[in-house]
């Protein structure tokens, strides 16, 4: 029993010294020979590639044992939540919805088991539970076993299972090879860089992606937005998704509707690929699939047909035909295969299954004793495997520094290739800087009776703040796109959310600093602000902090927003409220007491005060406006300007500390929300 989750040596005659890798379309690989995958009736031909034994020694030395997945009496229910304010004891309790009801089956290695059924029958839920994408409190450790050992937790299943969701959550601005390489760096930290490179090259050959290794994963929206050409096809994109979850060579692979959205040829290619993986690498593969074509059915070993969460058939296509024809006495139409016809008579199959279950309860005493013995054996297996899991299955410590470096590399690639973001930020900074500079060019200073240009400077600073804080909204779609990839990768243990946040901060610090310089240089010297170089350096520093605060705010709001429309509305509302209570429109003493907190949390207040102090602190003793008749009589000094804003002390560095605090605060909030979402995700 102690060997249930161990890795025995793989010494199989079916794996020769020259390793076979299927489904490649590359033309520059060594020694090609044709190979037709069973069943022989299929006309699809693969290309076999033979690599020297030393090239793939590591790949097969790390191969895990063949696994048999046994599911017994698996049920899953959800409770509809009632309104929290509804405390009426006479109100009926919300109904319990049974998603899965006593599902039992066995999936063996080197085979493909297809979960079939109408929409809403629990196919996706079943695969998510088996792959460990379920909350701990909803997991039954006695219902799923691997090689006879009960799975003790969803975490254990995640380590053994690769799960490919129906949606392809990929970064469109990475190439196929880069996508697989980043996945290898996250999931295969124990390997050297050369070993990971070899692993990715072999996997691309196996997936038939070698000819598109340098093509962008892409999607239609990104192709139009960033003018990127060479986007891969839908079938190739699906194979990339499979490769991302196969990179660590899991013995069990689960795919949620891998053929949905593909044309018939691409769907057939995906199923041929999965069949080759199951046979040559002894993988246990489970797929959910809607009514497959007859050619696809040839690659499916067993069918698990679900109806309203219950199993109505578990077996091969031949056994399904036999049940329909001989047991039910029905004739399958010529234009339909047995599976398609079973979907039309699903209620009849369900009634027949109910009759069989009813007869099963009429067992003899010997049969009941046999079932009791099996239950006791399962209980013993569960206890022994639990002990082994507690001692042997220790969580692998993650190298945070390595994760941060890899994430930084990926962030840089995405930012560099997001031409729209680069162009928008650059043009906004330059046009904003030169535009404001041309409007306020050589603003009045010691102008008699004209206010000394104080109102113009205050207006310039206020508008600059509004412009800079609102200019970061265009990053929202990028954050939303990355969020789903983050949810998938972090929930599968690829890296920590904290590593993601740190890498995001490291990459955006210099990027936003360049934006601050592009804006500050033209506007500062065209307007003719304080000529001191230290004052200019501090002005640039404050502009940098402004865009950093805005970036953190957008990142935080992107974590709580479900989509772009609601996120954009939320950002505009928050920024508008902050601007209103910045002190520019309403002085502090006129703000109602119940709104005074907004004055202190406004992102506009502290940089606005800092810019004013930076401009007038060094000239607080100088006269800005003289009396028109009495030239020796001063009407306004720099100190008067500061006092009118309540700035009697040099609070520049205090405000800097508060702005840095806002920058960190919103990122910590974002980290907390993302950690919580990752812990609940089932992607």
Order of alpha helices (4+ residues) and beta strands (2+ residues): beta-beta-beta-alpha-beta-beta-beta-alpha-beta-beta-alpha-beta-alpha-alpha-alpha-alpha-beta-alpha-beta-alpha-beta-beta-alpha-alpha-alpha-alpha-alpha-alpha-alpha-alpha-alpha-alpha-alpha-alpha-alpha-beta-beta-alpha-alpha
